[in-house]
Amino acid sequence: MSTTNNDTSDIKKAADNADVQQIEQNLQYNKQADAPEPLTDAQKTPFIDEDVRTDK
């Protein structure tokens, strides 16, 4: 059972210890995501068998 007035919660602790400058810096940093890895043949297997598709 949880209470909304529990001042020792992890969320409350995190909010109290948040570094505003670090958060702002992290939000401004435009790190580009790495390109996705190519799929293997096993990963390219369709979820629906092509023989039973009715949408083509």
Backbone hydrogen bonds in HBPLUS format (Angstrom, degrees):
<---DONOR---> <-ACCEPTOR-->    atom                        ^
c    i                          cat <-CA-CA->   ^        H-A-AA   ^      H-
h    n   atom  resd res      DA  || num        DHA   H-A  angle D-A-AA Bond
n    s   type  num  typ     dist DA aas  dist angle  dist       angle   num
A0009-SER N   A0006-ASN O   3.41 MM   3  5.94 154.8  2.48 119.3 118.8     1
A0013-LYS N   A0009-SER O   2.99 MM   4  6.28 161.4  2.03 150.6 156.1     2
A0014-ALA N   A0010-ASP O   2.87 MM   4  6.03 159.5  1.91 147.3 152.9     3
A0015-ALA N   A0011-ILE O   2.90 MM   4  6.09 158.9  1.95 148.7 154.6     4
A0016-ASP N   A0012-LYS O   2.94 MM   4  6.12 155.5  2.00 148.3 155.0     5
A0017-ASN N   A0013-LYS O   3.04 MM   4  6.20 139.5  2.21 142.1 152.6     6
A0023-ILE N   A0019-ASP O   2.98 MM   4  6.27 158.7  2.03 157.5 164.1     7
A0024-GLU N   A0020-VAL O   2.94 MM   4  6.13 163.8  1.97 152.7 157.0     8
A0025-GLN N   A0021-GLN O   2.93 MM   4  6.11 157.8  1.98 146.5 152.8     9
A0026-ASN N   A0022-GLN O   2.92 MM   4  6.09 157.3  1.97 146.6 152.6    10
A0027-LEU N   A0023-ILE O   3.01 MM   4  6.23 149.3  2.10 147.0 155.1    11
A0028-GLN N   A0024-GLU O   3.10 MM   4  6.30 138.5  2.28 142.4 153.0    12
A0029-TYR N   A0025-GLN O   3.13 MM   4  6.24 134.1  2.35 144.4 155.3    13
A0043-GLN N   A0040-THR O   3.06 MM   3  5.15 122.7  2.41  97.1 111.6    14
A0044-LYS N   A0040-THR O   3.05 MM   4  6.33 131.7  2.29 144.4 158.0    15
A0044-LYS N   A0041-ASP O   3.23 MM   3  5.07 134.0  2.46  91.4 103.8    16
A0052-VAL N   A0049-ASP O   3.08 MM   3  5.69 150.4  2.17 117.0 124.5    17
